[in-house]
């Protein structure tokens, strides 16, 4: 990452497999490349080497060169929903945008689909008329997840989505992800510092180390 003399290698030797209905955690100290790895998987950060595949088929390295279908199937939920959600848009408008972009529902079904998405993430349907600043941190995170779900993805990449939440709200978000994995067959990749959360929810854990040390996935603690 970086340019010119400031360029440095952040990740090497990373081998990660994820499967439907499972949650894989990525853990490690700050600066070891956890978010970079997620952004690489999403096509937002180009990799200099290596291959990303989905159902055995390679994904091109950058977001701009992926097909609409490839973009739809891999969705990123960022760490800060308040920064990621457009403050000028209502929740309904925010959720309608990916429905239009990925054509996952015809226009006349958008209002009903927005209501379904809000229900799926445990929010009242009347929240469609609210703006991000009118929501709590946990509610904004649920809207951010709903926006990703609007694309009907196969893989959900979640970057520290519980880090700014209190314990009860974080538990609610993790319960939501568990329900979505079971109901939709989602594969979830979660970056987190919370090892208790990893032990409770992750099927596998990828431990990253600072610098360029090889990294391999390990089973989560029982």
Residue pairs with C-beta under 8 A, 6 or more apart in sequence:
1 7
1 8
1 10
1 36
1 45
2 8
9 212
10 32
10 33
10 36
10 212
11 33
11 36
11 37
11 40
11 208
11 212
11 215
12 212
12 213
12 214
13 212
13 213
13 214
13 215
13 216
14 37
14 50
14 206
14 208
14 214
14 215
15 215
15 216
15 217
16 24
16 26
16 37
16 189
16 206
16 217
17 217
18 24
18 155
18 187
18 188
18 189
19 187
19 203
20 154
20 185
20 186
20 187
21 181
21 182
21 185
21 186
21 187
22 181
22 187
22 188
22 203
22 204
23 177
23 178
23 181
23 188
23 189
23 190
23 201
23 202
23 203
24 187
24 188
24 189
24 190
24 202
24 203
24 204
24 205
24 206
24 217
25 190
25 191
25 192
25 197
25 198
25 201
25 202
25 204
25 205
25 206
25 220
26 34
26 37
26 38
26 189
26 190
26 191
26 192
26 205
26 206
26 208
27 34
27 191
27 192
27 193
27 195
27 198
27 205
27 206
27 207
27 208
28 34
28 207
28 208
28 209
28 210
29 209
29 210
31 210
32 208
32 209
32 210
32 211
33 208
34 159
34 191
34 208
35 79
35 159
35 160
35 191
36 45
37 191
37 208
38 76
38 157
38 159
38 189
38 191
39 45
39 76
40 46
40 47
40 52
40 61
41 52
41 74
41 155
41 157
41 189
42 63
42 74
42 75
42 76
42 157
43 59
43 60
43 61
43 62
43 63
43 64
43 65
43 66
43 70
43 71
43 74
44 63
44 76
46 61
46 62
47 61
51 58
52 58
52 59
52 61
53 59
54 70
54 73
54 74
54 154
54 155
59 66
59 70
59 74
60 66
60 70
63 71
68 101
68 102
68 103
71 102
71 151
72 102
72 104
72 151
72 152
72 153
73 151
73 153
73 154
73 155
74 153
74 154
74 155
74 157
75 148
75 149
75 151
75 153
75 155
75 156
75 157
76 148
76 157
76 159
77 141
77 144
77 145
77 148
77 156
77 157
77 158
77 159
77 161
78 84
78 144
78 159
79 159
79 160
79 161
79 163
79 164
80 164
81 132
81 137
81 140
81 141
81 143
81 144
81 161
82 132
82 133
82 137
82 140
84 144
85 94
85 132
85 140
85 143
85 144
85 147
86 94
86 132
87 131
87 132
87 133
88 131
89 97
89 131
90 128
90 129
90 130
90 131
91 114
91 118
91 127
91 128
91 129
91 130
91 131
91 132
91 135
91 143
92 111
92 114
92 128
92 129
94 143
94 147
95 113
95 114
95 117
95 118
95 128
95 143
95 146
95 147
95 150
96 110
96 114
97 147
98 104
98 147
98 148
98 150
98 151
99 105
99 110
99 113
99 114
99 150
100 107
100 110
101 151
102 150
102 151
102 152
104 113
104 150
104 151
104 152
105 113
111 128
113 150
114 125
114 128
115 125
115 128
117 146
117 149
117 150
118 124
118 125
118 127
118 128
118 146
119 125
120 146
120 149
120 180
121 142
121 143
121 145
121 146
121 149
121 176
122 142
122 172
122 176
123 139
123 142
123 143
123 146
127 135
127 139
127 143
132 140
132 143
135 143
136 169
137 164
137 165
137 169
138 165
138 169
138 172
138 173
141 161
141 162
141 165
141 169
141 173
142 173
142 176
144 161
145 156
145 158
145 161
145 173
145 176
145 177
145 180
148 156
149 156
149 180
149 184
153 186
154 185
154 186
154 187
155 186
155 187
155 188
155 189
156 177
156 180
156 186
156 187
156 188
156 189
157 189
158 177
158 188
158 189
158 190
158 191
159 191
160 191
160 192
160 193
161 173
161 190
162 169
162 170
162 173
162 174
162 192
162 194
162 197
163 192
163 193
163 194
165 173
170 194
170 197
174 197
174 200
174 201
177 186
177 188
177 190
177 201
178 201
180 186
180 188
181 187
181 188
190 201
190 202
192 198
195 221
198 205
198 220
198 221
199 220
199 221
199 222
202 220
203 219
203 220
204 217
204 218
204 219
204 220
205 217
205 218
205 219
205 220
205 221
206 215
206 216
206 217
206 218
207 215
207 216
207 218
208 215
209 215
